Amino acid sequence: MEGEKRVVALLHGPDDKGLVAKVANWIYSHGGNILHADQHRDLEAEVFFQRVEWLHPVENWEIESKAFKAFVESLNMNAGIHLVNESPNIALFVSKTDHCFHDLVLRWRSSEYPGKIACVISNHNDLSEEAEHYGLPYYHLPVSKLNKSEAEGKQLAILEKYKIHLVILARYMQILSPEFVQNSPCSIINIHHSFLPAFVGAKPYHQAYQRGVKIIGASAHYVTEELDGGPIIQQDVARINHRHSVEDIIRRGKDLEKAVLSQAVRWHLEHRVLGYEGKTVVFD
């Protein structure tokens, strides 16, 4: 609404009595109007989580946001505060496989995401024409063992240039170095073509075929220094049987990958994901 900002806060900390009421009262007493609120309690860790979305008067928001953060800290909690009307810049990292690339771009062009795909970075040149067709800047930066550090330095410079808020590894078939992950200015989401933690690393569909599994999956997760070990945001599965070839499994897996990755990206951009202790709470 005119004259108001739409705010989302993600809170977590030690569980205590009256936290929901205290947060709601602060928002009300500062002229806000709550639109959505959801909470979760980890019974084993005794940690409280909340996502609250509200309309707040525009006047003095910078001061008010600091006041809200100080209030949350007085409750021994942590807070991430976001404005809904922000349109964060996104970078896609791709290799040769194109299904997730096309799916994400078409969803963005259909205004499904509260963000903007600002650029595409690849270690191959295979998708350059497709990116040009979509009007997206395309950066071809070959990566090898000999030039990995140099190439990643150039990638980080591009992220800074476009003020990127989210990197999506849309089947980018390269392992990011710990230095890249540490120096990245933003979160990184990867789609792994298996139901993690099973079949990490290369060719998981071939691994699944060789093991004769009856279910395949796809996992979208945040990238950390541990290979395919970051907090999982979304997963899904499909049933297979002895009649399915590797090609059949790959085809079914691609459909899973697109759906799982797109959902994870949407939840992240809508500030519905709260990570802690290697896991996530997703307010879907």
N, C-alpha and C positions, 0 to 999 in steps of 0.2 A: 504494500500500500504506500501511497505517496506520503512522504514525511516519516516513514518508518523503515528500519532495516530488518531483514529476516535473518535470524541468528540461530546457529546450531552449536551446542556445547556437548562435548563428550567428556564425561567425568568418571573417575574411578579412584578408589581408596578404601581404607578400612571401613567395614560396615559399622553402622551406629544407628541408634534410634532417631527418627525424625528427620533424616536427610532429605527425603522427598519434600516434606513440608517446608524445610528451611530453604531449599533451592527455589521452590515455587513462591515463597513469601518474598525472597529477594527480588525476583523478577517482577512480581506484582508491585512491590513498594517502590520500584524504580520505573514504573510506568509501562512495563512490558505486558504482553498478552500471549500466553502459552498456546501454541497450536498443536503440538504433539509432545508426548513424554513417554518414555519407556525405560524400564530398569531391569537389572538382573543382579542376582546375588550368587556368588560362588560359595556354595555351602562348605566346601572343604577348606578353601583358603580364607574364608570370611572376608571377601572383597566385594564391594558394592560398585556397580556400574550403572551409568545412566546416560541416555541421550535425550536432550530436551531441545525443542525448537520453538522459538517465539518471535514475535514482532516487537521491536524495541524502537523508541523514539530516536530519530537521527541525531538530534542535537547532543553534542558532546559525547559521541559514541566512543571516541578514543579514550576519553577519561573513564567512561562507564565500563568499557571492556577491561581496563586495568583494575577497576574496583571489583568487578565480578571475579576476576582471577584471584585477587587478594582475599575475597570472601571465601572462595572455594579452598584456598590454601589454609584458611583458618579452620576449615573442617578436616584438615589433614588429607585432602584429596588433590588429585591432579586434574587439570582441565585443558582441553583443546577447544579453542573458540574459532568459529568459522562464519563467514558471511555467505548466505546462500546465493546471492546475486553475483558473486564473483565468478569469472569464467576462466578457470586455470588453463594454462598451455600444456599440451601433451606432446610427447615425442614417441614415435613408434620405432622400435628396433626390429628389423626384419632380415631374413637371409634369402632363401629361394622359395620356400613354401609360402603360398599366398592366401590361403583360405581365411586365416584370422585377420590378416591385413585388410582384405576386401570387406570382411564383415564389420570390423571396427569403423572403417572409413564410411561405409554406407550408413551405419547407425548414427555416426556423427553428423553426416550430411542430412539425415532425417531428423536432426535436433533431439535425439534420444539422450544425449549426454550434456550435462552442464559444464562444458569445456570446449576447448578448441584444439584440434590436431594441428600443431604448428610446423612440424617437420618430420621427415623420415630419414633414419640412419641405417645403413646396411653395409655388410661386409661383401656383398655381391651387387652386381648391377642389373640383376634379372628383373626387378620390379620398378626400375626407373621410369619406364614408359607409362606404367599404370599410375605411378605417383604424379607424373606430369599431367596425365589425363584428369586427375582429381585436383590439380592445381596446388600440389604440395611440394615444397622444397625437398630435394632428395640429395643426400650426402653419401657418396660411395667411398667407404674407407676400408680397404682390404685389411684383414687381420691375420697375422701369422705369429709363430713363436718368436720370431726375430724382431717384429715391430709392434707387438701387442701393447707395450707400455706407451709408445708414441701414438698409436691409433686411439687408445683410450683417452689420452690427453686431448686429442683433437675432438673426440666425442664429448668430453666434459666441457670443452670450450664452446661447442655448439649448444649444449644445454644451457650454459650461462647466457649465450647470445640471445636465445629465444625466451629466457626466463621461464624455463620448464618447471612445472609443478608435479608432473607425473611422467615416468618412463614406463612404457608397456613393451615387454619383450614378446612380440607377436610371432612366436616360433623363430626367435633369433638363436641360431644354432651355434652360439659361442658361450663359453663360460666366462663370466665377468670376473676380473681379478678382485681380490679383497681390497686393493687400493682404490679401484673404481667405485666399489660399493661404499667404502668409507668416505670418499670425496664427492659422491653424488649429492647434488643440492636438493634432491627430492626422493620420494618413495619410488620403488621399482616393483612392478607386478609382472610375474612370469606365468605362462601357461605351460604346465608339464603334462605330457601325453601319457600319464598313468595315474592310478589312484594311489597317491603318496601315502605312506612311505614305501610302497612296493615299487620295484623296477625303476630306481633312480638312474640317472645317467643316460647314455645313448641307446637308441632303438628299443624303447620299452615295449612297443607292440610286438616286435620280434621276440623279445624275452617272454611276453605273455603267451605267444603262440607256442613257443618251445616248452613252456611249463604246463600248457594245456588248461589254463584257467578258464573259468566259466563266466567271469565278469571282467570287463575292462573299464577303465575310468579316465578322467581328466581332472587335474587339480590346478587351481589358480592360487598363487601364494606370493607373499612379499619376498623379495630377494634379500638374503643375508650372505655373509661370507661362507656359510656352509652350503655346499652344493645341494640344491633342491630341498633344503632344510628349513626354509623360512616359514613364518606363520601362515597357515592355510586360510584362505578367505572363502573359497567355494569349491565344491567337488560334485561330480555326478558320475553315474555308471550306466553301462548297457550290458545286457546278457549276450553271450556268444556260446557257440558249441563246437563240436568236433568238425562240423561241416564248413566252418568259416576258414577261409584262407587268410594269409597275412594281409593280402590286398583288401579282403572284406573287413578285417579288423581295423585297418588303417582308415578305410572309408567311414566306418561307424565312429571311429575315434575322432575324426575331423569334425563331425557334427557335435560331438560332446565338447570338444575344445572351444568351438565358437560360442556355444551357449554358456559354458562355464566362465570363460574369460570375459565375455561381455557383461555377465551379471556381476562378476567381481569388480570390474571397472566402474560400473554404475554405482554399486554400493560405496566404493571408495570416494567417488566424486560427490556423492550425496552425503558424505560424512556419516556413514553408518557402521564403520569398522573401527573397533577399538582394540589395539594389540597390547598384550601383556604376557610376560613370561613365556615367550615362544608360541603363544596361542592368540586367537582373536575372539572377541565377542562381536557378533554381527546383528545389528538392530534392523532386521529386514521388514 
